[in-house]
Amino acid sequence: MDHSRFTKKLFSIGWILIFLAGCGTHNPTLASTPTVIPSTVVSIPTTAVQVLAPDTGVTALPSTASTSASTMDPVTPAPLTSFPLTGSVEIESGGCCLSGIAGGTVQAQVEFSAASPFGNVNKMRIKTNGCYSETEMETADWEPFVSSRTYSVTVALNWIGFYISAQFQDENGNLSPVYCDDISVEGFPPVPLVYPTDWFPQIQCISEEEVRPVSGETVTGTSVIFSWPSRNTLPEGVYYKVFVYGAGDNYTGLVASAQTREGSVTLEIPRERAGDIVWYITLVDANGTFIDHGQCSSFTAGLLNVDPPVGIKGIHFLYQP
């Protein structure tokens, strides 16, 4: 072996190793600006996932985390409710009861209120005698909105209920729910008033020929004037009262009625009651209770001197509106 050549190779290898070792520990400062590498992480919008609640078998939805404006989908406004208006109806300021004489009427004061976020409330529709659904209210006509109204309620014997339903509408056609209120109405039986009876013998009965309409007469027009001689001097609290019945229901339903201290009264008769009409006149007290004076016929409160063996003791005429 050539020792000189071996020594040269060994010397060369040594320098190479020294050079490589120096490169591994050397870390010079670079003069240029480092390049920023964009992040490869992508933001994924949150998605609601159904999560099975442990040991219950019930599916539960976790709360949805909020997302930034850059990743959140546009928000769709919640739909408006079917009845965006609010309102109320109240009878007699929320009182429980009204009362009156059976057969008469009482006045019920009703208050209405309504508000809309979309415009003025300008219409309402009303139905009485029940609490109705929105579908049932569609049969009522729309009318201008008012804040109050007085209703005349017919009083029956014992207890009845008076109901009123109301629905409201604004100028843009938006509706309210149907609101309903009711009140109890108590009816007392008429109590005969205390009146003098010593004038009974002076009562003058009335014949068929002295009244209008007269028996067998034909009357036209919906307003009928009933008249009789006003020759009786009635004590205070005593009245004449006219009753009108028709053949259309076999004289079982009252067509019209009124009481007065005068010698005549005008009554409206519906056109559908055309045909034979019978009427009579009695004496009553202020409550409308018959005064049984027994002077003119077997109908002890009647003033007409008419006493057929059967039927109503009155005068028949033909009604042709």
Secondary structure, 3 states (H helix, E strand, C coil): CCHHHHHHHHHHHHHHHHHHHHHHHCCCCCCCCCCCCCCCCCCCCCCCCCEECCCCCCEECCCCCCCCCCCCCCCCCCCCCCCCCEEEEEEHHHCCEEEEECCCEEEEEEEEEEECCCCCEEEEEEEECCCCCHHHHCCCCCEECCCEEEEEEECCCEEEEEEEEEEEEECCCCECCCEEEEEEEEEECCCCCCCCCCCHHHCCCECHHHCECCCCCEEECCEEEEECCCCCCCCCCEEEEEEEEEHHHCCCCEEEEEEECCCEEEEECCHHHCEEEEEEEEEEECCCCECCCCCCCCCCCECECCCCCCCCCCEEEEEEC
